[in-house]
Amino acid sequence: MGPLKKTWTAPRERFLPLEEEKKKTEQAIKELETLKADTETYVRKLDSQLETLNAEVNRLEGNIRDKEKTIEETAVKLDEAGKVEKKQYEAMKKRIKYMYEKGDSSYLDLLLQSKSMSELLNRAEYISKISEYDRNMLDQYAAVKKTG
């Protein structure tokens, strides 16, 4: 019985280094599987962030298109306002030239030529309306000039 016992123990001692190698390999496999799972989780997280960033880029591109459209519309309005300003300026020049050439005496003459009290009042109202119109035109010109 003694020699038989020795035969069984001898092969077992030969397999011990193989079993240790097997355990190391299994441990390395577990570590690699954990690393693989962590990497897959990280990739999914990056994909999610990429989707979020793509959505943000799309939103910002939409905002850019909206702002470009607004800029174009504003440029058209600015051009129109410039034309209105020029027209009003020319009208104001003509009116000022007329008033300078005729002077305030034309208003006074207009009032003095009245033949009745009602005609005097009508002409005074007319002069008042002209002055109001002139004031409104000057205010409009100033507003257009200010916004332009």
JONOR-V227307 format. One record per backbone hydrogen bond with DSSP energy under -1.0 kcal/mol. NH is the residue of the N-H (numbers start at 1). CO is the residue of the C=O. If there is no record, write none. Layout:
# JONOR-V227307
nh->{NH | NH}
co->{CO | CO}
This chain:
# JONOR-V227307
nh->{5 | 6 | 7 | 8 | 9 | 10 | 11 | 13 | 14 | 15 | 19 | 20 | 21 | 22 | 23 | 24 | 25 | 26 | 27 | 28 | 29 | 30 | 31 | 32 | 33 | 34 | 35 | 36 | 37 | 38 | 39 | 40 | 41 | 42 | 43 | 44 | 45 | 46 | 47 | 48 | 49 | 50 | 51 | 52 | 53 | 54 | 55 | 56 | 57 | 58 | 59 | 60 | 61 | 62 | 63 | 64 | 65 | 66 | 67 | 68 | 69 | 70 | 71 | 72 | 73 | 74 | 75 | 76 | 77 | 78 | 79 | 80 | 81 | 82 | 83 | 84 | 85 | 86 | 87 | 88 | 89 | 90 | 91 | 92 | 93 | 94 | 95 | 96 | 97 | 98 | 99 | 100 | 101 | 102 | 103 | 108 | 109 | 110 | 111 | 112 | 113 | 114 | 120 | 121 | 122 | 123 | 124 | 125 | 126 | 127 | 128 | 129 | 130 | 131 | 132 | 133 | 134 | 135 | 136 | 137 | 138 | 139 | 140 | 141 | 142 | 143 | 144 | 145 | 146 | 147 | 148}
co->{1 | 2 | 3 | 4 | 5 | 6 | 7 | 9 | 10 | 11 | 15 | 16 | 17 | 18 | 19 | 20 | 21 | 22 | 23 | 24 | 25 | 26 | 27 | 28 | 29 | 30 | 31 | 32 | 33 | 34 | 35 | 36 | 37 | 38 | 39 | 40 | 41 | 42 | 43 | 44 | 45 | 46 | 47 | 48 | 49 | 50 | 51 | 52 | 53 | 54 | 55 | 56 | 57 | 58 | 59 | 60 | 61 | 62 | 63 | 64 | 65 | 66 | 67 | 68 | 69 | 70 | 71 | 72 | 73 | 74 | 75 | 76 | 77 | 78 | 79 | 80 | 81 | 82 | 83 | 84 | 85 | 86 | 87 | 88 | 89 | 90 | 91 | 92 | 93 | 94 | 95 | 96 | 97 | 98 | 99 | 104 | 105 | 106 | 107 | 108 | 109 | 111 | 116 | 117 | 118 | 119 | 120 | 121 | 122 | 123 | 124 | 125 | 126 | 127 | 128 | 129 | 130 | 131 | 132 | 133 | 134 | 135 | 136 | 137 | 138 | 139 | 140 | 141 | 142 | 143 | 144}
